[in-house]
Amino acid sequence: MKTKHLISAFTLAASVGVAFLMTPVLAHHASGPFYDPDRRVEIEGTVKRFVFRNPHAFLFVDVADASGALTEWQIELGAPVSLQRTGWTPDSLPLGMVVKVSGPRVLTDRQAFVVCA
């Protein structure tokens, strides 16, 4: 009888452990519901702000239109840990730096798109 209780307790503990390990994987969302892969956009502008924090880094770029009026674009990047693995740091994109970025645009009318997978 003790063996049956031990096996039940082990099975329960293992199931709970697997559930805790899988929670972060299940909690992460896909970008598909928010971005339209058929509406790619390319911009060139000046870095206004670079937010390097979890869960995703964000780049804010001021883009001038034909009349010279500035519009702020928001670009969603990958997770900082992934960016760090490729050599990025919080200082990789200093304020005032001119950048050219492209990616799928958001489904709404906001000036935003994604560059992460």
C-alpha positions in Angstrom: 0.0 0.0 0.0 2.9 2.4 0.8 4.3 1.8 -2.7 1.0 2.8 -4.3 0.9 6.1 -2.3 4.5 6.8 -3.2 3.8 6.3 -6.9 0.7 8.5 -6.7 2.6 11.2 -4.8 5.5 11.1 -7.4 3.0 11.2 -10.3 1.3 14.2 -8.8 4.5 16.0 -8.1 5.8 15.3 -11.6 2.6 16.6 -13.1 2.7 19.8 -11.1 6.3 20.3 -12.0 5.7 19.9 -15.7 2.7 22.3 -15.5 4.9 25.0 -13.9 7.6 24.5 -16.5 5.1 24.8 -19.4 3.3 27.9 -18.2 5.8 30.4 -19.6 5.7 28.6 -23.0 2.0 28.6 -23.1 1.8 32.3 -21.9 3.9 33.6 -24.8 1.8 35.0 -27.7 2.3 34.8 -31.4 2.6 38.1 -33.4 0.2 36.9 -36.1 -3.0 38.2 -34.5 -1.5 41.7 -34.2 0.5 42.2 -37.4 -0.4 41.8 -41.1 2.4 40.0 -43.0 0.9 41.4 -46.3 1.3 45.0 -45.2 5.1 45.5 -45.0 6.4 48.9 -44.3 9.8 50.4 -44.5 10.8 53.6 -42.7 13.8 55.8 -42.2 14.0 58.1 -39.3 15.8 59.2 -36.1 15.8 57.1 -32.9 13.7 58.9 -30.3 13.8 56.2 -27.6 15.1 52.6 -27.3 13.4 50.5 -24.5 15.5 47.4 -23.8 13.3 45.5 -21.3 11.2 42.3 -21.1 9.2 40.9 -22.6 10.1 42.7 -25.8 12.4 45.6 -26.7 10.8 48.6 -28.4 12.3 51.2 -30.7 10.6 54.6 -31.2 11.6 56.4 -34.4 10.6 59.9 -35.6 9.9 59.8 -39.3 9.5 63.0 -41.4 6.8 63.0 -44.1 7.1 65.0 -47.4 6.1 68.2 -45.7 8.6 67.7 -42.9 6.0 66.9 -40.2 7.3 64.2 -37.7 5.4 61.1 -36.9 6.5 58.7 -34.2 6.6 55.0 -35.2 6.8 52.2 -32.7 8.8 49.1 -33.6 8.5 45.9 -31.6 11.7 44.0 -31.4 12.6 40.6 -29.9 13.2 39.7 -26.3 16.2 41.5 -24.8 17.9 38.2 -24.0 17.7 37.2 -27.7 19.0 40.5 -28.8 21.9 40.3 -26.3 22.8 36.9 -27.8 23.4 38.6 -31.1 25.4 41.4 -29.6 22.8 44.1 -28.9 23.0 46.2 -25.7 20.8 49.0 -24.3 23.3 51.4 -25.9 23.2 49.8 -29.4 20.7 52.5 -30.7 21.6 55.9 -29.3 19.2 58.8 -29.4 19.5 60.7 -32.6 20.9 57.8 -34.7 19.3 57.5 -38.1 17.9 54.0 -38.8 16.1 52.3 -41.6 13.7 49.5 -40.5 11.1 47.3 -42.2 8.6 44.8 -41.1 4.9 43.9 -41.1 2.5 46.7 -40.0 0.0 46.4 -37.2 -3.6 45.6 -38.1 -4.8 48.9 -36.6 -4.1 52.4 -37.9 -1.3 53.0 -35.4 2.1 53.8 -36.8 3.7 50.6 -35.6 5.2 47.3 -36.9 7.2 44.3 -35.7 10.7 43.2 -36.5 10.8 40.2 -34.2 9.7 36.7 -35.1 
